Amino acid sequence: MTAHTPAPPAAAPPAKAEEARVTPMMAQYMEIKAANPDSLLFYRMGDFYELFFEDAEAASRALGIVLTKRGKHLGEDIPMCGVPIERSEEYLHKLIALGFRVAVCEQLEDPAEAKKRGPKSVVRRDVTRLVTPGTLTEDALLDARRENLLAALARTGASGADFSYAIAFTDMSTGAFRVIASNADALAGDLARIDPAELLVSDALYDDPALKGVLRDLPAVTPLPRASFDGSSADKRLAAFFGVAALDGFGAFTRAELTAAAAVVAYVERTQLGARPVLAPPRKEAQDGVMAIDAGTRANLEMVRTTSGERRGSLLHAVDRTVTAAGARLLARRIAEPLTDLAAIRDRHDALDLLAADGGLRADLRARLARAPDMARALTRLALARGGPRDLAAVRDGLAGALGLAAVFGAAP
């Protein structure tokens, strides 16, 4: 993590050494906590998620909730705090915004089933999800008008000038997945443009003095073991994730680009614990058609955020008249990535000319789009089994709305 991100909570006391001195439930908690030492553990107990030991103390301070106690361990009171299930997303949002990671531990059986195994049996529980800044999917945890990007930075080469960098980034809530090449001089500017909610790096890059200044300004940096950035197995990992025999159909990628993309999908699999989001195949983006802007200049121009980090007061805020969340996200990306390719610029102008010349068409489209749901994020929640009736309705209404839009464009002169 970066210096201004809260340090990960300390692990609970080792489970095995103390099992004989604690209740079966607390022994279960300690075992699960020991497997997730870098996350706050939301431990499901009935209608609450409970936190114990150092996790409880950290969450109590961060959330401003009452710290109580439950039983004793090694002669000391066990600190405890809890949040009700129905408000858990609200508390998760606060913790993630403060830089914490949260392991959500659910009850996997009914308490009545546990009692059948004996009076001292404990309800089966396990972590079903790891919540991190870059892997959010719920509406309550996301800014609807902003991408929430999980990125990975990979480096290949012997040393110094021979290094090649690549950044892979996905918005897990929509499935978009992109890859770019970079270099030492452009790296800070590229990361500022992408603006990831969470950046994955290897331990070696995290500890590299040459990158300290680049990583320092990012909101959340997650160091991972070098094995997570194993370039020799990257193509196999990607092929397995997307269910293909080879990556030829996805395009040509450098070893650094494959390594970064594989690190992203491995982290997605690790945090979702078996649930599978629908990610598009990685798409390589050429850099020669986009204006290169260094990080300092980008910040001073206040293109999508002010120097204080607020959207209000930025260029984006001044010009944003979009009526859909997806449109707002697209506009933000286009402002952050000014085109330099003349043909691409003319294509955009041609599209604008059509709408500028026909006020009736423009008004009809805006009215229809204003009723359009955020179908991409609804689909992701459904794919992860986190959706509900509202998400099903969003898919239904989105498909119907798309047919209506197609008819409008088909009738346009």
Order of alpha helices (4+ residues) and beta strands (2+ residues): alpha-alpha-beta-beta-alpha-beta-beta-alpha-beta-alpha-beta-beta-beta-beta-alpha-beta-alpha-alpha-beta-alpha-alpha-beta-alpha-alpha-alpha-alpha-alpha-alpha-alpha
